[in-house]
Amino acid sequence: MKTRSAHQLLSQCLAGVFNQALDMKDLPANDTEWQSMLQLSGTQLITPFLRWALQENALLQTLPTDVLDYLETFYSLNLASFIYRFTLYAIPGFIKS
């Protein structure tokens, strides 16, 4: 089987963000494809959108364990960072008003 490019894989997976159905065949087929796609999504700062697209198409639980762990950890850290910033900057300004 020919290895697909990271750009091709990522664009196929991100189609799920735009309500286009994703299928298992759209996902990376091996560790090399997963690694290159996740690296590209991180470089382009779109890993949260990738997780969202997979979640919206009920594909999160079909992912390899290490990929799911990576996406969930990334999501949790992003969420914690948002909550911290919101608490630090938004709430004090809101209370002063």
TORSE-590837 format. One record per atom (N, C-alpha, C, CB): residue in one letter; residue number from 1; atom name; x, y, z. Coordinates in nm, 3 decimals, decimal comma. Each point is the difference from the previous one (the first is absolute). Glycine has a CB too. Layout:
BEGIN
<pt 'a'; NUM; 'CA'; <X; Y; Z>>,
...
This chain:
BEGIN
<pt 'm'; 1; 'N'; <0,083; -0,118; 0,000>>,
<pt 'm'; 1; 'CA'; <-0,083; 0,118; 0,000>>,
<pt 'm'; 1; 'C'; <0,088; 0,124; 0,000>>,
<pt 'm'; 1; 'CB'; <-0,183; -0,124; 0,121>>,
<pt 'k'; 2; 'N'; <0,149; 0,219; -0,205>>,
<pt 'k'; 2; 'CA'; <0,077; 0,123; -0,011>>,
<pt 'k'; 2; 'C'; <-0,027; 0,090; 0,121>>,
<pt 'k'; 2; 'CB'; <-0,008; -0,016; -0,252>>,
<pt 't'; 3; 'N'; <0,114; 0,072; 0,308>>,
<pt 't'; 3; 'CA'; <-0,014; 0,092; 0,112>>,
<pt 't'; 3; 'C'; <-0,053; 0,133; -0,050>>,
<pt 't'; 3; 'CB'; <0,188; -0,114; 0,122>>,
<pt 'r'; 4; 'N'; <-0,293; 0,162; -0,057>>,
<pt 'r'; 4; 'CA'; <-0,059; 0,128; -0,037>>,
<pt 'r'; 4; 'C'; <0,074; 0,113; 0,070>>,
<pt 'r'; 4; 'CB'; <-0,225; -0,109; -0,035>>,
<pt 's'; 5; 'N'; <0,225; 0,227; -0,025>>,
<pt 's'; 5; 'CA'; <0,071; 0,113; 0,059>>,
<pt 's'; 5; 'C'; <-0,074; 0,050; 0,124>>,
<pt 's'; 5; 'CB'; <0,091; 0,065; -0,225>>,
<pt 'a'; 6; 'N'; <-0,018; -0,001; 0,314>>,
<pt 'a'; 6; 'CA'; <-0,059; 0,056; 0,122>>,
<pt 'a'; 6; 'C'; <-0,106; 0,104; -0,035>>,
<pt 'a'; 6; 'CB'; <0,215; -0,041; 0,124>>,
<pt 'h'; 7; 'N'; <-0,188; 0,121; -0,226>>,
<pt 'h'; 7; 'CA'; <-0,097; 0,102; -0,041>>,
<pt 'h'; 7; 'C'; <-0,131; -0,065; -0,049>>,
<pt 'h'; 7; 'CB'; <0,190; 0,154; -0,062>>,
<pt 'q'; 8; 'N'; <-0,176; -0,258; -0,015>>,
<pt 'q'; 8; 'CA'; <-0,119; -0,069; -0,052>>,
<pt 'q'; 8; 'C'; <-0,080; -0,062; 0,114>>,
<pt 'q'; 8; 'CB'; <0,121; -0,047; -0,214>>,
<pt 'l'; 9; 'N'; <-0,055; -0,019; 0,306>>,
<pt 'l'; 9; 'CA'; <-0,067; -0,063; 0,113>>,
<pt 'l'; 9; 'C'; <-0,069; 0,104; 0,088>>,
<pt 'l'; 9; 'CB'; <0,168; -0,185; -0,005>>,
<pt 'l'; 10; 'N'; <-0,095; 0,292; 0,035>>,
<pt 'l'; 10; 'CA'; <-0,055; 0,103; 0,087>>,
<pt 'l'; 10; 'C'; <-0,122; 0,067; -0,063>>,
<pt 'l'; 10; 'CB'; <0,228; 0,037; 0,096>>,
<pt 's'; 11; 'N'; <-0,219; -0,008; -0,224>>,
<pt 's'; 11; 'CA'; <-0,115; 0,064; -0,066>>,
<pt 's'; 11; 'C'; <-0,121; -0,094; -0,004>>,
<pt 's'; 11; 'CB'; <0,159; 0,137; -0,139>>,
<pt 'q'; 12; 'N'; <-0,135; -0,266; 0,120>>,
<pt 'q'; 12; 'CA'; <-0,111; -0,096; 0,002>>,
<pt 'q'; 12; 'C'; <-0,064; -0,005; 0,138>>,
<pt 'q'; 12; 'CB'; <0,114; -0,135; -0,179>>,
<pt 'c'; 13; 'N'; <-0,032; 0,130; 0,282>>,
<pt 'c'; 13; 'CA'; <-0,053; -0,008; 0,137>>,
<pt 'c'; 13; 'C'; <-0,069; 0,129; 0,041>>,
<pt 'c'; 13; 'CB'; <0,181; -0,161; 0,057>>,
<pt 'l'; 14; 'N'; <-0,128; 0,274; -0,097>>,
<pt 'l'; 14; 'CA'; <-0,060; 0,128; 0,037>>,
<pt 'l'; 14; 'C'; <-0,132; 0,026; -0,071>>,
<pt 'l'; 14; 'CB'; <0,227; 0,086; 0,041>>,
<pt 'a'; 15; 'N'; <-0,256; -0,161; -0,145>>,
<pt 'a'; 15; 'CA'; <-0,129; 0,014; -0,067>>,
<pt 'a'; 15; 'C'; <-0,114; -0,025; 0,098>>,
<pt 'a'; 15; 'CB'; <0,104; -0,073; -0,218>>,
<pt 'g'; 16; 'N'; <-0,076; -0,002; 0,322>>,
<pt 'g'; 16; 'CA'; <-0,101; -0,026; 0,102>>,
<pt 'g'; 16; 'C'; <-0,043; 0,124; 0,075>>,
<pt 'g'; 16; 'CB'; <0,094; -0,224; 0,022>>,
<pt 'v'; 17; 'N'; <-0,010; 0,326; -0,018>>,
<pt 'v'; 17; 'CA'; <-0,037; 0,127; 0,064>>,
<pt 'v'; 17; 'C'; <-0,110; 0,068; -0,079>>,
<pt 'v'; 17; 'CB'; <0,234; 0,025; 0,090>>,
<pt 'f'; 18; 'N'; <-0,239; -0,049; -0,218>>,
<pt 'f'; 18; 'CA'; <-0,096; 0,064; -0,089>>,
<pt 'f'; 18; 'C'; <-0,119; -0,090; -0,032>>,
<pt 'f'; 18; 'CB'; <0,187; 0,134; -0,096>>,
<pt 'n'; 19; 'N'; <-0,219; -0,220; 0,191>>,
<pt 'n'; 19; 'CA'; <-0,114; -0,091; -0,011>>,
<pt 'n'; 19; 'C'; <0,007; -0,096; -0,118>>,
<pt 'n'; 19; 'CB'; <-0,133; 0,176; 0,109>>,
<pt 'q'; 20; 'N'; <0,252; -0,206; -0,153>>,
<pt 'q'; 20; 'CA'; <0,017; -0,102; -0,103>>,
<pt 'q'; 20; 'C'; <0,032; -0,131; 0,073>>,
<pt 'q'; 20; 'CB'; <0,081; 0,170; -0,177>>,
<pt 'a'; 21; 'N'; <-0,146; -0,274; 0,139>>,
<pt 'a'; 21; 'CA'; <0,016; -0,128; 0,067>>,
<pt 'a'; 21; 'C'; <0,142; -0,054; -0,018>>,
<pt 'a'; 21; 'CB'; <-0,244; -0,048; -0,034>>,
<pt 'l'; 22; 'N'; <0,300; -0,002; 0,143>>,
<pt 'l'; 22; 'CA'; <0,130; -0,066; -0,004>>,
<pt 'l'; 22; 'C'; <-0,022; -0,150; 0,017>>,
<pt 'l'; 22; 'CB'; <0,117; 0,205; 0,095>>,
<pt 'd'; 23; 'N'; <-0,028; -0,280; -0,152>>,
<pt 'd'; 23; 'CA'; <-0,007; -0,145; 0,008>>,
<pt 'd'; 23; 'C'; <0,136; -0,050; 0,046>>,
<pt 'd'; 23; 'CB'; <-0,177; -0,013; -0,183>>,
<pt 'm'; 24; 'N'; <0,183; -0,108; 0,229>>,
<pt 'm'; 24; 'CA'; <0,127; -0,058; 0,044>>,
<pt 'm'; 24; 'C'; <0,106; 0,006; -0,110>>,
<pt 'm'; 24; 'CB'; <-0,127; -0,151; 0,153>>,
<pt 'k'; 25; 'N'; <0,086; 0,141; -0,279>>,
<pt 'k'; 25; 'CA'; <0,097; 0,004; -0,110>>,
<pt 'k'; 25; 'C'; <0,065; 0,137; -0,015>>,
<pt 'k'; 25; 'CB'; <-0,133; -0,175; -0,116>>,
<pt 'd'; 26; 'N'; <0,072; 0,279; 0,174>>,
<pt 'd'; 26; 'CA'; <0,057; 0,134; -0,006>>,
<pt 'd'; 26; 'C'; <0,110; 0,021; 0,103>>,
<pt 'd'; 26; 'CB'; <-0,220; 0,082; -0,082>>,
<pt 'l'; 27; 'N'; <0,225; -0,170; 0,181>>,
<pt 'l'; 27; 'CA'; <0,100; 0,012; 0,106>>,
<pt 'l'; 27; 'C'; <0,133; -0,057; -0,045>>,
<pt 'l'; 27; 'CB'; <-0,181; -0,014; 0,173>>,
<pt 'p'; 28; 'N'; <0,289; 0,059; -0,110>>,
<pt 'p'; 28; 'CA'; <0,130; -0,060; -0,031>>,
<pt 'p'; 28; 'C'; <-0,003; -0,151; 0,023>>,
<pt 'p'; 28; 'CB'; <0,114; 0,215; 0,064>>,
<pt 'a'; 29; 'N'; <-0,042; -0,286; -0,149>>,
<pt 'a'; 29; 'CA'; <-0,004; -0,146; 0,003>>,
<pt 'a'; 29; 'C'; <0,112; -0,064; 0,082>>,
<pt 'a'; 29; 'CB'; <-0,106; 0,012; -0,222>>,
<pt 'n'; 30; 'N'; <0,208; 0,067; 0,255>>,
<pt 'n'; 30; 'CA'; <0,114; -0,058; 0,072>>,
<pt 'n'; 30; 'C'; <0,066; 0,106; 0,088>>,
<pt 'n'; 30; 'CB'; <0,037; -0,166; -0,188>>,
<pt 'd'; 31; 'N'; <0,060; 0,124; 0,267>>,
<pt 'd'; 31; 'CA'; <0,067; 0,091; 0,093>>,
<pt 'd'; 31; 'C'; <0,070; 0,116; -0,071>>,
<pt 'd'; 31; 'CB'; <0,032; -0,192; 0,154>>,
<pt 't'; 32; 'N'; <0,026; 0,166; -0,268>>,
<pt 't'; 32; 'CA'; <0,069; 0,105; -0,075>>,
<pt 't'; 32; 'C'; <-0,097; 0,109; -0,044>>,
<pt 't'; 32; 'CB'; <0,168; -0,168; -0,079>>,
<pt 'e'; 33; 'N'; <-0,283; 0,128; 0,029>>,
<pt 'e'; 33; 'CA'; <-0,100; 0,098; -0,042>>,
<pt 'e'; 33; 'C'; <-0,055; 0,078; 0,119>>,
<pt 'e'; 33; 'CB'; <-0,061; -0,148; -0,193>>,
<pt 'w'; 34; 'N'; <0,035; 0,079; 0,305>>,
<pt 'w'; 34; 'CA'; <-0,047; 0,069; 0,119>>,
<pt 'w'; 34; 'C'; <0,103; 0,102; 0,048>>,
<pt 'w'; 34; 'CB'; <-0,134; -0,202; 0,064>>,
<pt 'q'; 35; 'N'; <0,258; 0,160; -0,057>>,
<pt 'q'; 35; 'CA'; <0,105; 0,088; 0,050>>,
<pt 'q'; 35; 'C'; <0,014; 0,124; -0,087>>,
<pt 'q'; 35; 'CB'; <0,119; -0,199; 0,092>>,
<pt 's'; 36; 'N'; <-0,118; 0,181; -0,223>>,
<pt 's'; 36; 'CA'; <0,017; 0,117; -0,088>>,
<pt 's'; 36; 'C'; <-0,121; 0,091; 0,005>>,
<pt 's'; 36; 'CB'; <0,146; -0,137; -0,150>>,
<pt 'm'; 37; 'N'; <-0,266; 0,081; 0,160>>,
<pt 'm'; 37; 'CA'; <-0,120; 0,084; 0,006>>,
<pt 'm'; 37; 'C'; <-0,008; 0,076; 0,133>>,
<pt 'm'; 37; 'CB'; <-0,119; -0,163; -0,152>>,
<pt 'l'; 38; 'N'; <0,149; 0,097; 0,263>>,
<pt 'l'; 38; 'CA'; <-0,004; 0,068; 0,129>>,
<pt 'l'; 38; 'C'; <0,107; 0,108; 0,010>>,
<pt 'l'; 38; 'CB'; <-0,090; -0,209; 0,103>>,
<pt 'q'; 39; 'N'; <0,205; 0,182; -0,161>>,
<pt 'q'; 39; 'CA'; <0,106; 0,101; 0,000>>,
<pt 'q'; 39; 'C'; <-0,044; 0,122; -0,081>>,
<pt 'q'; 39; 'CB'; <0,176; -0,181; 0,023>>,
<pt 'l'; 40; 'N'; <-0,236; 0,159; -0,137>>,
<pt 'l'; 40; 'CA'; <-0,048; 0,111; -0,082>>,
<pt 'l'; 40; 'C'; <-0,111; 0,076; 0,071>>,
<pt 'l'; 40; 'CB'; <0,062; -0,127; -0,207>>,
<pt 's'; 41; 'N'; <-0,155; 0,057; 0,271>>,
<pt 's'; 41; 'CA'; <-0,109; 0,069; 0,070>>,
<pt 's'; 41; 'C'; <0,054; 0,086; 0,113>>,
<pt 's'; 41; 'CB'; <-0,157; -0,187; -0,059>>,
<pt 'g'; 42; 'N'; <0,262; 0,141; 0,126>>,
<pt 'g'; 42; 'CA'; <0,063; 0,079; 0,105>>,
<pt 'g'; 42; 'C'; <0,072; 0,122; -0,055>>,
<pt 'g'; 42; 'CB'; <0,024; -0,207; 0,134>>,
<pt 't'; 43; 'N'; <0,045; 0,188; -0,244>>,
<pt 't'; 43; 'CA'; <0,072; 0,110; -0,064>>,
<pt 't'; 43; 'C'; <-0,096; 0,108; -0,047>>,
<pt 't'; 43; 'CB'; <0,179; -0,159; -0,071>>,
<pt 'q'; 44; 'N'; <-0,295; 0,118; 0,022>>,
<pt 'q'; 44; 'CA'; <-0,099; 0,094; -0,052>>,
<pt 'q'; 44; 'C'; <-0,098; 0,049; 0,108>>,
<pt 'q'; 44; 'CB'; <0,020; -0,113; -0,223>>,
<pt 'l'; 45; 'N'; <-0,001; 0,066; 0,346>>,
<pt 'l'; 45; 'CA'; <-0,083; 0,038; 0,115>>,
<pt 'l'; 45; 'C'; <-0,148; -0,035; -0,018>>,
<pt 'l'; 45; 'CB'; <0,161; 0,184; 0,043>>,
<pt 'i'; 46; 'N'; <-0,186; -0,299; -0,102>>,
<pt 'i'; 46; 'CA'; <-0,139; -0,041; -0,023>>,
<pt 'i'; 46; 'C'; <-0,032; -0,135; 0,062>>,
<pt 'i'; 46; 'CB'; <0,004; 0,131; -0,211>>,
<pt 't'; 47; 'N'; <0,077; -0,176; 0,305>>,
<pt 't'; 47; 'CA'; <-0,026; -0,127; 0,066>>,
<pt 't'; 47; 'C'; <-0,137; -0,002; 0,069>>,
<pt 't'; 47; 'CB'; <0,246; -0,027; 0,032>>,
<pt 'p'; 48; 'N'; <-0,289; 0,138; 0,033>>,
<pt 'p'; 48; 'CA'; <-0,134; -0,003; 0,059>>,
<pt 'p'; 48; 'C'; <-0,111; -0,022; -0,103>>,
<pt 'p'; 48; 'CB'; <0,085; 0,151; 0,178>>,
<pt 'f'; 49; 'N'; <-0,069; -0,096; -0,298>>,
<pt 'f'; 49; 'CA'; <-0,099; -0,019; -0,105>>,
<pt 'f'; 49; 'C'; <0,001; -0,145; -0,050>>,
<pt 'f'; 49; 'CB'; <0,025; 0,241; -0,067>>,
<pt 'l'; 50; 'N'; <0,092; -0,300; 0,064>>,
<pt 'l'; 50; 'CA'; <0,010; -0,140; -0,039>>,
<pt 'l'; 50; 'C'; <-0,075; -0,088; 0,099>>,
<pt 'l'; 50; 'CB'; <0,222; 0,044; -0,108>>,
<pt 'r'; 51; 'N'; <-0,201; -0,021; 0,236>>,
<pt 'r'; 51; 'CA'; <-0,071; -0,077; 0,103>>,
<pt 'r'; 51; 'C'; <-0,150; 0,020; -0,013>>,
<pt 'r'; 51; 'CB'; <0,198; 0,021; 0,155>>,
<pt 'w'; 52; 'N'; <-0,239; 0,104; -0,176>>,
<pt 'w'; 52; 'CA'; <-0,142; 0,031; -0,014>>,
<pt 'w'; 52; 'C'; <-0,062; -0,073; -0,119>>,
<pt 'w'; 52; 'CB'; <0,041; 0,225; 0,104>>,
<pt 'a'; 53; 'N'; <0,029; -0,223; -0,217>>,
<pt 'a'; 53; 'CA'; <-0,052; -0,068; -0,120>>,
<pt 'a'; 53; 'C'; <-0,016; -0,149; 0,024>>,
<pt 'a'; 53; 'CB'; <0,110; 0,173; -0,144>>,
<pt 'l'; 54; 'N'; <-0,014; -0,233; 0,212>>,
<pt 'l'; 54; 'CA'; <-0,008; -0,143; 0,029>>,
<pt 'l'; 54; 'C'; <-0,111; -0,029; 0,101>>,
<pt 'l'; 54; 'CB'; <0,246; -0,022; -0,047>>,
<pt 'q'; 55; 'N'; <-0,263; 0,110; 0,144>>,
<pt 'q'; 55; 'CA'; <-0,105; -0,017; 0,099>>,
<pt 'q'; 55; 'C'; <-0,138; 0,014; -0,064>>,
<pt 'q'; 55; 'CB'; <0,154; 0,088; 0,178>>,
<pt 'e'; 56; 'N'; <-0,170; 0,012; -0,263>>,
<pt 'e'; 56; 'CA'; <-0,129; 0,024; -0,066>>,
<pt 'e'; 56; 'C'; <-0,043; -0,118; -0,087>>,
<pt 'e'; 56; 'CB'; <0,050; 0,244; 0,003>>,
<pt 'n'; 57; 'N'; <0,047; -0,320; -0,050>>,
<pt 'n'; 57; 'CA'; <-0,031; -0,115; -0,085>>,
<pt 'n'; 57; 'C'; <0,011; -0,132; 0,076>>,
<pt 'n'; 57; 'CB'; <0,083; 0,129; -0,195>>,
<pt 'a'; 58; 'N'; <-0,084; -0,121; 0,328>>,
<pt 'a'; 58; 'CA'; <0,003; -0,118; 0,088>>,
<pt 'a'; 58; 'C'; <0,117; -0,093; -0,033>>,
<pt 'a'; 58; 'CB'; <-0,248; 0,017; 0,022>>,
<pt 'l'; 59; 'N'; <0,364; 0,043; -0,051>>,
<pt 'l'; 59; 'CA'; <0,117; -0,082; -0,034>>,
<pt 'l'; 59; 'C'; <0,107; 0,001; 0,109>>,
<pt 'l'; 59; 'CB'; <-0,048; 0,048; -0,238>>,
<pt 'l'; 60; 'N'; <0,030; 0,030; 0,343>>,
<pt 'l'; 60; 'CA'; <0,104; 0,006; 0,103>>,
<pt 'l'; 60; 'C'; <0,030; -0,137; 0,059>>,
<pt 'l'; 60; 'CB'; <-0,072; 0,233; 0,052>>,
<pt 'q'; 61; 'N'; <-0,032; -0,309; -0,023>>,
<pt 'q'; 61; 'CA'; <0,021; -0,129; 0,065>>,
<pt 'q'; 61; 'C'; <0,057; -0,106; -0,093>>,
<pt 'q'; 61; 'CB'; <-0,187; 0,057; 0,150>>,
<pt 't'; 62; 'N'; <0,195; -0,027; -0,279>>,
<pt 't'; 62; 'CA'; <0,057; -0,096; -0,094>>,
<pt 't'; 62; 'C'; <0,150; 0,023; -0,021>>,
<pt 't'; 62; 'CB'; <-0,223; -0,014; -0,112>>,
<pt 'l'; 63; 'N'; <0,276; 0,121; 0,171>>,
<pt 'l'; 63; 'CA'; <0,140; 0,035; -0,022>>,
<pt 'l'; 63; 'C'; <0,093; -0,091; 0,078>>,
<pt 'l'; 63; 'CB'; <-0,068; 0,236; -0,039>>,
<pt 'p'; 64; 'N'; <0,191; -0,248; -0,009>>,
<pt 'p'; 64; 'CA'; <0,100; -0,072; 0,080>>,
<pt 'p'; 64; 'C'; <0,014; 0,068; 0,137>>,
<pt 'p'; 64; 'CB'; <0,125; -0,072; -0,211>>,
<pt 't'; 65; 'N'; <-0,100; -0,008; 0,314>>,
<pt 't'; 65; 'CA'; <0,004; 0,051; 0,137>>,
<pt 't'; 65; 'C'; <0,097; 0,117; 0,017>>,
<pt 't'; 65; 'CB'; <-0,058; -0,228; 0,077>>,
<pt 'd'; 66; 'N'; <0,177; 0,219; -0,135>>,
<pt 'd'; 66; 'CA'; <0,097; 0,108; 0,017>>,
<pt 'd'; 66; 'C'; <-0,045; 0,129; -0,069>>,
<pt 'd'; 66; 'CB'; <0,181; -0,172; 0,015>>,
<pt 'v'; 67; 'N'; <-0,251; 0,161; -0,126>>,
<pt 'v'; 67; 'CA'; <-0,051; 0,118; -0,070>>,
<pt 'v'; 67; 'C'; <-0,112; 0,063; 0,082>>,
<pt 'v'; 67; 'CB'; <0,062; -0,101; -0,225>>,
<pt 'l'; 68; 'N'; <-0,152; 0,018; 0,276>>,
<pt 'l'; 68; 'CA'; <-0,109; 0,051; 0,082>>,
<pt 'l'; 68; 'C'; <0,055; 0,067; 0,126>>,
<pt 'l'; 68; 'CB'; <-0,153; -0,180; -0,088>>,
<pt 'd'; 69; 'N'; <0,250; 0,118; 0,152>>,
<pt 'd'; 69; 'CA'; <0,062; 0,059; 0,119>>,
<pt 'd'; 69; 'C'; <0,062; 0,136; -0,032>>,
<pt 'd'; 69; 'CB'; <0,045; -0,231; 0,089>>,
<pt 'y'; 70; 'N'; <0,024; 0,240; -0,202>>,
<pt 'y'; 70; 'CA'; <0,061; 0,127; -0,042>>,
<pt 'y'; 70; 'C'; <-0,107; 0,107; -0,019>>,
<pt 'y'; 70; 'CB'; <0,189; -0,126; -0,111>>,
<pt 'l'; 71; 'N'; <-0,294; 0,094; 0,036>>,
<pt 'l'; 71; 'CA'; <-0,104; 0,099; -0,028>>,
<pt 'l'; 71; 'C'; <-0,073; 0,041; 0,128>>,
<pt 'l'; 71; 'CB'; <-0,027; -0,097; -0,229>>,
<pt 'e'; 72; 'N'; <0,000; 0,003; 0,318>>,
<pt 'e'; 72; 'CA'; <-0,068; 0,032; 0,126>>,
<pt 'e'; 72; 'C'; <0,089; 0,084; 0,091>>,
<pt 'e'; 72; 'CB'; <-0,132; -0,212; -0,020>>,
<pt 't'; 73; 'N'; <0,260; 0,180; 0,027>>,
<pt 't'; 73; 'CA'; <0,094; 0,079; 0,081>>,
<pt 't'; 73; 'C'; <0,012; 0,140; -0,055>>,
<pt 't'; 73; 'CB'; <0,126; -0,207; 0,059>>,
<pt 'f'; 74; 'N'; <-0,114; 0,219; -0,189>>,
<pt 'f'; 74; 'CA'; <0,008; 0,131; -0,066>>,
<pt 'f'; 74; 'C'; <-0,124; 0,082; 0,031>>,
<pt 'f'; 74; 'CB'; <0,142; -0,099; -0,183>>,
<pt 'y'; 75; 'N'; <-0,259; 0,035; 0,172>>,
<pt 'y'; 75; 'CA'; <-0,128; 0,067; 0,028>>,
<pt 'y'; 75; 'C'; <-0,005; 0,047; 0,146>>,
<pt 'y'; 75; 'CB'; <-0,113; -0,142; -0,176>>,
<pt 's'; 76; 'N'; <0,151; 0,055; 0,268>>,
<pt 's'; 76; 'CA'; <-0,005; 0,033; 0,143>>,
<pt 's'; 76; 'C'; <0,093; 0,116; 0,034>>,
<pt 's'; 76; 'CB'; <-0,055; -0,238; 0,051>>,
<pt 'l'; 77; 'N'; <0,174; 0,236; -0,107>>,
<pt 'l'; 77; 'CA'; <0,095; 0,109; 0,025>>,
<pt 'l'; 77; 'C'; <-0,049; 0,131; -0,059>>,
<pt 'l'; 77; 'CB'; <0,187; -0,165; 0,001>>,
<pt 'n'; 78; 'N'; <-0,245; 0,159; -0,120>>,
<pt 'n'; 78; 'CA'; <-0,057; 0,120; -0,062>>,
<pt 'n'; 78; 'C'; <-0,112; 0,056; 0,085>>,
<pt 'n'; 78; 'CB'; <0,061; -0,088; -0,226>>,
<pt 'l'; 79; 'N'; <-0,148; 0,001; 0,274>>,
<pt 'l'; 79; 'CA'; <-0,113; 0,042; 0,082>>,
<pt 'l'; 79; 'C'; <0,049; 0,061; 0,131>>,
<pt 'l'; 79; 'CB'; <-0,142; -0,180; -0,103>>,
<pt 'a'; 80; 'N'; <0,238; 0,117; 0,166>>,
<pt 'a'; 80; 'CA'; <0,055; 0,052; 0,125>>,
<pt 'a'; 80; 'C'; <0,064; 0,137; -0,022>>,
<pt 'a'; 80; 'CB'; <0,039; -0,234; 0,081>>,
<pt 's'; 81; 'N'; <0,031; 0,250; -0,191>>,
<pt 's'; 81; 'CA'; <0,062; 0,129; -0,032>>,
<pt 's'; 81; 'C'; <-0,105; 0,107; -0,021>>,
<pt 's'; 81; 'CB'; <0,193; -0,119; -0,104>>,
<pt 'f'; 82; 'N'; <-0,302; 0,084; 0,033>>,
<pt 'f'; 82; 'CA'; <-0,108; 0,096; -0,022>>,
<pt 'f'; 82; 'C'; <-0,064; 0,041; 0,132>>,
<pt 'f'; 82; 'CB'; <-0,042; -0,100; -0,226>>,
<pt 'i'; 83; 'N'; <0,013; 0,004; 0,310>>,
<pt 'i'; 83; 'CA'; <-0,064; 0,029; 0,129>>,
<pt 'i'; 83; 'C'; <0,090; 0,089; 0,085>>,
<pt 'i'; 83; 'CB'; <-0,124; -0,219; -0,008>>,
<pt 'y'; 84; 'N'; <0,253; 0,189; 0,009>>,
<pt 'y'; 84; 'CA'; <0,095; 0,081; 0,076>>,
<pt 'y'; 84; 'C'; <0,001; 0,145; -0,051>>,
<pt 'y'; 84; 'CB'; <0,141; -0,206; 0,041>>,
<pt 'r'; 85; 'N'; <-0,132; 0,222; -0,172>>,
<pt 'r'; 85; 'CA'; <0,002; 0,136; -0,056>>,
<pt 'r'; 85; 'C'; <-0,131; 0,073; 0,024>>,
<pt 'r'; 85; 'CB'; <0,161; -0,078; -0,174>>,
<pt 'f'; 86; 'N'; <-0,271; 0,007; 0,160>>,
<pt 'f'; 86; 'CA'; <-0,130; 0,060; 0,023>>,
<pt 'f'; 86; 'C'; <-0,010; 0,049; 0,145>>,
<pt 'f'; 86; 'CB'; <-0,102; -0,149; -0,176>>,
<pt 't'; 87; 'N'; <0,144; 0,063; 0,268>>,
<pt 't'; 87; 'CA'; <-0,004; 0,035; 0,142>>,
<pt 't'; 87; 'C'; <0,092; 0,117; 0,031>>,
<pt 't'; 87; 'CB'; <-0,055; -0,238; 0,055>>,
<pt 'l'; 88; 'N'; <0,171; 0,238; -0,117>>,
<pt 'l'; 88; 'CA'; <0,100; 0,102; 0,026>>,
<pt 'l'; 88; 'C'; <-0,039; 0,136; -0,055>>,
<pt 'l'; 88; 'CB'; <0,170; -0,177; -0,002>>,
<pt 'y'; 89; 'N'; <-0,225; 0,179; -0,119>>,
<pt 'y'; 89; 'CA'; <-0,024; 0,127; -0,068>>,
<pt 'y'; 89; 'C'; <-0,146; 0,042; -0,008>>,
<pt 'y'; 89; 'CB'; <0,199; -0,050; -0,129>>,
<pt 'a'; 90; 'N'; <-0,288; -0,041; 0,103>>,
<pt 'a'; 90; 'CA'; <-0,140; 0,036; -0,024>>,
<pt 'a'; 90; 'C'; <-0,076; 0,025; 0,129>>,
<pt 'a'; 90; 'CB'; <0,008; -0,133; -0,209>>,
<pt 'i'; 91; 'N'; <0,007; 0,048; 0,306>>,
<pt 'i'; 91; 'CA'; <-0,079; 0,011; 0,122>>,
<pt 'i'; 91; 'C'; <0,035; 0,124; 0,080>>,
<pt 'i'; 91; 'CB'; <-0,016; -0,248; 0,005>>,
<pt 'p'; 92; 'N'; <0,145; 0,280; 0,018>>,
<pt 'p'; 92; 'CA'; <0,028; 0,124; 0,075>>,
<pt 'p'; 92; 'C'; <-0,059; 0,124; -0,068>>,
<pt 'p'; 92; 'CB'; <0,211; -0,105; 0,083>>,
<pt 'g'; 93; 'N'; <-0,206; 0,113; -0,214>>,
<pt 'g'; 93; 'CA'; <-0,058; 0,113; -0,071>>,
<pt 'g'; 93; 'C'; <-0,151; 0,002; 0,013>>,
<pt 'g'; 93; 'CB'; <0,189; -0,007; -0,159>>,
<pt 'f'; 94; 'N'; <-0,249; -0,107; 0,164>>,
<pt 'f'; 94; 'CA'; <-0,144; -0,012; 0,013>>,
<pt 'f'; 94; 'C'; <-0,043; 0,044; 0,140>>,
<pt 'f'; 94; 'CB'; <-0,002; -0,188; -0,168>>,
<pt 'i'; 95; 'N'; <0,078; 0,149; 0,269>>,
<pt 'i'; 95; 'CA'; <-0,034; 0,033; 0,137>>,
<pt 'i'; 95; 'C'; <0,011; 0,152; 0,024>>,
<pt 'i'; 95; 'CB'; <0,081; -0,229; 0,073>>,
<pt 'k'; 96; 'N'; <0,020; 0,294; -0,135>>,
<pt 'k'; 96; 'CA'; <0,020; 0,143; 0,018>>,
<pt 'k'; 96; 'C'; <-0,112; 0,081; -0,063>>,
<pt 'k'; 96; 'CB'; <0,245; -0,039; 0,004>>,
<pt 's'; 97; 'N'; <-0,312; -0,015; -0,106>>,
<pt 's'; 97; 'CA'; <-0,103; 0,076; -0,072>>,
<pt 's'; 97; 'C'; <-0,123; 0,024; 0,082>>,
<pt 's'; 97; 'CB'; <0,085; -0,094; -0,208>>,
